[in-house]
Amino acid sequence: MPRLPLGQWVDSSVDWLQAQFSWLFEAVSTGVTGLYDGIDAVLSAPHPLLFAGILAVVAWWLRGLAAGVLAFAGFALVDSVQLWDEAMATLSLVLVATLVTLAIAVPLGIWAARSKTVSAVLQPVLDFMQTMPAMVYLIPGIIFFGVGVVPGIIATIVFALPPGVRMTELGIRQVDGELVEAAEAFGTTPRNTLLRVQLPLALPTIMAGVNQVIMLGLSMVVIAGMVGGGGLGGAVYRAIGNVDIGLGFEAGVSIVVLAMYLDRMTGALGRQVSPLGRRAAAKARAALSSKRPGAKLWAHRPQPVTALVGVVVLALVAGGTGLFGGAGSTAASGANGGNGKKISIGYIPWDEGIASTYLWKELLERRGYEVDTKQLEAGALYTGLAGGQLDFQTDAWLPVTHAQYWEKYRNKMEDLGSWYGPTSLELSVPSYVKGVDSLDDLKGKAGQFKGRIVGIEPSAGMMGILKDKVLKEYGLDGEYKVVDGSTPGMLAELKRAYERKEPVVVTLWSPHWAYSAHDLKKLADPKGSWGKGDGVHTLARKGFAKENPEVGAWLKKFSMTEKQLTDLEAVIQETDKGKEQQAVRTWLDRNPGLAEKLAPR
């Protein structure tokens, strides 16, 4: 059967949409970004513990004293692990996505409830939207809106829309038909019937849909972090990329705190907006108080103004004494030549990329710039750079490894030159593996290595070269399976196998600190299938050097020796995870005068 070129049709459609409606996507991006920035500014403005107190008041009012105490404790915990800003960014993302989703879902649900034809048309569309893997929505999101928070919000809206529509339609259809007929019999207009009869009675079901929309939005935060959405999702993504169990656990617990709070509050609010729900809740509290007299205190719901005074005072006292710590902020030091100008640097979690990125973050902040770093997959990194959402990146391997991205986006980027080279790509095995010294020696020995080659990020250029060229030229295709993963994951597997003296073959490159940490052999490539060594280039968005001549000049002159690079990578490895910039400062202190040389005043 001939192959249906469905993918090509989709690609052509996306290209056409991008060409014809770029103005629309730009307008949507501007609107969503403005809404997100506004909500984030409001949520981030109060002191963390003060805002935690306000959220506790809401919980106290809706569910009782116990809920208020637990809410305050949960948000204080988030602040104590220094993830408050990320939590507020995540909450802002979820709120924006929820508002937009409900603005679309509720009218669609009402329309579907009042028209069987509309309902029949919507059902397969909603099924498709809900069953499609959520990550797929990121692909057109990145193409249309670039990297950052906008594609994450758009993907969240699409993924969370179906339950909002369905629950609205279900709630209206469940309203007793006799009530509707009675309203119509008394001359009530269809509009008033909807607003005064159907919607009030359908509110509990609609609020259940709101709850599902919020929960699905929270489930998307990690996926949004993969495209630079930031927040707790970005923290989880960094933890995955760096195999940082501690950061992953802290970010995961913070997401759980947010999820439990939003889930309980929307559930309680759903009962409050319904007369039947209010009566049922009152009966439940009365029954509980009669059985357990002590429970009356915990179930007490105060007047909001009275409770607000006490909780705000408690939050201010706790914040003043520093009882729970705080996220805090670190101001840039050094001369203010940058005058606070914002610069965004993207990177993939390769060791030389992490080292050079945080080196330039420190150098630029010492010169008065405000620097934001975003960890991304290679495809998203180049797309964001070409789209102007990122200013530059320092880990482009050219002309071989990243050739596919350079060829696609070269007209939208500028090459500021190579700062290190030549490099080399290779497969490596521990030195205790005997009889395997070249790629030819891997033939027929798949059983020894469990039939697998441990790889890195699937979007990395060297993974494409390995799968499409190296394995085929050496007859290893079909005998070995390339395990896609991440650079830290590959290094963790190498370390585990090395400590147990187990055979393992991994993708590596030079220079890399792993060669000094372990006794490894680079497998010879007699056929030259890996190609010639690359240079590590700095790429910037089009026009960056012209707009920032001082920084552009520094980056064009930037270079590092192998010793400098490997030493910096080693210091970063020795330092606690998540403290890369602190490691850079330590390394610069050991190399006096280097900062002035790289970024002269």
Secondary structure, DSSP 4 states (H G I P E B T S, - for coil): -PPP-HHHHHHHHHHHHHHHSHHHHHHHHHHHHHHHHHHHHHHHSS-HHHHHHHHHHHHHHHH-HHHHHHHHHHHHHHHHTT-HHHHHHHHHHHHHHHHHHHHHHHHHHHHHHH-HHHHHHHHHHHHHHHHS-GGGGHHHHHHHH-SSHHHHHHHHHHHHHHHHHHHHHHHHHTS-HHHHHHHHHTT--HHHHIIIIIHHHHHHHHHHHHHHHHHHHHHTHHHHHTTT--HHHHHHHHHHHHT-HHHHHHHHHHHHHHHHHHHHHHHHHHHHTSHHHHHHHHHHHHHHHHH-TTHHHHH----HHHHHHHHHHHHHHHHHHTTT---------S--TTTT-EEEEEE-S-HHHHHHHHHHHHHHHHTT-EEEEEE--HHHHHHHHHHTSS-EEEEEEETTTTHHHHHHHGGGEEEEEEEE---EEEEEEETTSTT--BGGGGTT-GGGGTTEEE---TTSHHHHHIIIIIHHHTT-BTTBEEE---HHHHHHHHHHHHHHT----EEEEES-THHHHS-EEEPB-TT-TT-SPPEEEEEEETTHHHHSHHHHHHHHH----HHHHHHHHHHHHHSPTT-HHHHHHHHHHHSTTHHHHHS--
